[in-house]
C-alpha cells in the first residue's frame, strides 16, 4: 500500500521538483489587492493565498508571505480593495506582481484604470468586473506548531461595499462562468479558468 503513495514530512522536504502543497490546495481565487499608504502611494498586487471566510458580515482574507508594501499599507490605513482577476486581465495582473520599489504605481505599470472607491481610500481596478471595498478586521502573524512565528501575515477584512458589472448579473444571479474568473494552481506558472464547461449543479440534502 505504501508504494502507491509519495509520502513525506514537510519539515524534511518534499523530494519533488516543485512543492506540491499549493498545487493540491487549489486552484485558488486570486487576491488582487489594491491599497494606499498613509502618504497616498498607491499599490496593487496579487496574492495567491486568498479566500472568503464568512457570510454575515462578509469577510475575506489574504496572506502576505513576507512583509510587503500591501501589508504595510493596510496596517497603516486599515483598508484595502479586492479586485476580481479575469482571463482578459491575466497579463495585467501578472505585471502587478513585478518586484518594484514602493514608489512605483502598479496601476500605471500595468496600464490599468484607477477608479475611486466610496468608503475607502484605496482605488479600484476599473477594468475588473467585481471589486470589494474592505475594512481590516484582523491582522495575524502566523506561527508553527512549535510556537515560532513565521514571516507570513494573514489579513482579514470586512466587505463594506461591493461593485459588480451589470453584465455579470443575469435574472438577479451573479454568473460566475460569464465573468471569466482565473484561479492560481501550483507549480511556477499554472493558472486555471472558470467557464460554463466546468459548471455542474448539486443541491444540498433537505
C-alpha positions in Angstrom: 0.0 0.0 0.0 2.8 2.5 0.9 4.3 2.0 -2.6 1.2 3.7 -4.0 1.9 7.0 -2.3 4.7 9.6 -2.3 4.8 10.4 1.4 6.9 12.9 3.3 7.1 15.2 6.3 7.2 18.9 5.0 9.8 19.8 7.6 12.2 17.3 5.9 11.4 18.5 2.3 9.1 17.1 -0.3 11.7 15.4 -2.6 10.0 16.6 -5.8 10.9 19.2 -8.4 8.4 21.7 -7.1 6.5 21.8 -3.8 3.1 20.2 -4.4 1.3 21.8 -1.4 -0.1 24.8 -3.3 -1.0 22.7 -6.3 -3.0 20.4 -4.1 -4.8 23.2 -2.3 -6.1 24.7 -5.5 -6.9 26.1 -7.8 -7.4 29.1 -5.5 -9.0 32.5 -6.2 -6.6 35.4 -6.6 -6.4 38.2 -4.1 -5.8 41.1 -6.4 -5.4 43.7 -3.6 -5.2 47.5 -4.1 -4.1 49.6 -1.2 -2.8 53.1 -0.4 -0.2 54.2 2.1 -0.7 57.0 4.7 1.2 59.3 2.3 -1.0 58.4 -0.6 1.2 56.0 -2.5 -1.0 53.5 -4.4 -0.2 49.8 -4.6 -1.7 46.9 -6.5 -0.5 43.3 -6.0 -1.9 39.8 -6.5 -1.9 37.2 -3.6 -2.4 33.5 -4.3 -3.4 32.7 -0.7 -6.8 34.3 -0.7 -10.4 33.3 0.0 -13.8 34.2 1.7 -14.3 33.2 5.3 -17.7 34.4 6.4 -21.2 35.4 5.0 -22.6 37.8 7.6 -20.7 40.0 7.8 -18.9 39.2 4.6 -15.2 38.6 5.5 -12.4 37.9 3.0 -8.7 37.4 3.7 -5.3 37.0 2.1 -1.8 36.0 3.4 1.3 38.1 2.7 4.3 35.9 2.7 6.9 38.4 3.7 6.4 41.9 4.9 5.3 43.6 1.7 4.0 47.0 0.6 0.4 45.9 0.7 0.7 44.7 4.3 2.4 47.9 5.4 -0.4 49.9 3.7 -3.3 48.0 5.3 -1.6 48.2 8.7 -1.3 52.0 8.3 -4.8 52.7 6.9 -7.0 49.7 7.9 -8.4 49.5 4.4 -8.0 47.7 1.1 -9.9 46.7 -2.1 -10.1 43.3 -3.6 -10.5 43.2 -7.4 -11.5 40.2 -9.5 -8.8 38.9 -11.8 -10.3 37.6 -15.0 -8.8 35.9 -18.1 -8.8 39.1 -20.1 -6.9 40.8 -17.2 -4.4 37.9 -16.6 -1.4 39.6 -18.2 -2.1 42.9 -16.4 -2.5 41.0 -13.1 0.8 39.3 -13.7 2.5 42.6 -14.4 1.4 43.9 -10.9 3.5 41.2 -9.1 6.7 42.6 -10.5 9.3 43.3 -7.7 9.3 47.1 -8.0 10.1 49.8 -5.4 7.2 51.1 -3.2 7.1 54.4 -5.1 6.1 52.6 -8.4 2.3 52.6 -9.0 1.4 49.2 -10.4 -1.8 50.6 -11.9 0.4 52.7 -14.2 2.9 49.8 -14.7 0.1 47.5 -16.0 -1.8 50.3 -17.7 -4.9 49.9 -15.6 -7.5 52.5 -14.6 -7.8 53.7 -11.1 -11.5 54.2 -10.1 -12.2 55.9 -6.8 -13.8 53.8 -4.1 -16.7 55.1 -2.0 -15.9 54.1 1.6 -12.2 53.5 1.5 -9.2 55.5 0.1 -7.7 52.7 -2.0 -8.8 52.8 -5.7 -10.5 50.0 -7.6 -9.3 48.4 -10.8 -11.6 50.0 -13.4 -11.3 47.1 -15.8 -12.2 44.5 -13.2 -15.9 43.4 -13.3 -16.1 43.0 -9.5 -14.5 44.9 -6.6 -14.9 44.7 -2.8 -14.1 47.7 -0.6 -12.8 46.3 2.7 -12.1 47.5 6.2 -9.4 45.4 8.0 -10.8 43.4 11.0 -7.7 41.4 11.9 -4.0 41.0 11.0 -2.3 37.9 12.5 1.2 36.8 12.1 1.2 33.0 11.6 3.1 30.6 13.7 4.1 26.9 13.5 3.1 24.2 16.0 6.4 25.0 17.9 5.0 28.5 18.6 7.7 30.1 16.4 6.3 32.9 14.3 6.8 32.7 10.5 7.3 35.6 8.1 3.6 35.4 6.9 0.7 37.6 7.9 -3.0 36.8 7.5 -5.1 39.9 6.7 -8.9 39.7 7.2 -11.2 42.4 6.1 -15.0 43.0 6.2 -16.5 43.8 2.8 -18.3 47.2 3.3 -19.2 47.9 -0.4 -19.5 45.7 -3.5 -19.2 46.8 -7.1 -20.4 44.3 -9.8 -20.5 45.0 -13.5 -24.2 44.7 -14.5 -23.3 42.4 -17.5 -22.3 39.7 -14.9 -25.8 39.6 -13.4 -28.4 37.6 -15.1 -32.0 37.4 -13.8 -30.8 38.6 -10.4 -28.0 36.0 -10.1 -24.2 36.6 -10.4 -22.9 34.5 -13.3 -19.5 33.2 -12.2 -18.8 31.4 -15.5 -19.6 34.5 -17.6 -17.3 36.7 -15.5 -14.2 34.8 -16.6 -12.5 34.2 -13.2 -9.0 32.9 -13.2 -7.5 30.8 -10.4 -4.0 30.1 -9.3 -2.8 26.5 -9.4 0.5 25.0 -8.4 4.0 24.9 -10.0 5.8 28.1 -11.1 3.2 29.2 -13.6 -0.1 27.2 -13.5 -3.5 29.1 -13.7 -7.0 27.8 -14.4 -10.1 29.4 -15.8 -13.8 29.1 -14.8 -16.3 28.7 -17.6 -19.6 27.0 -18.5 -17.9 23.7 -19.3 -16.8 23.3 -15.7 -20.3 24.0 -14.2 -22.4 21.3 -12.6 -25.2 21.7 -10.1 -25.6 19.8 -6.8 -28.2 20.9 -4.2 -27.8 20.2 -0.5 -29.9 17.4 1.0 -33.1 18.6 2.5 
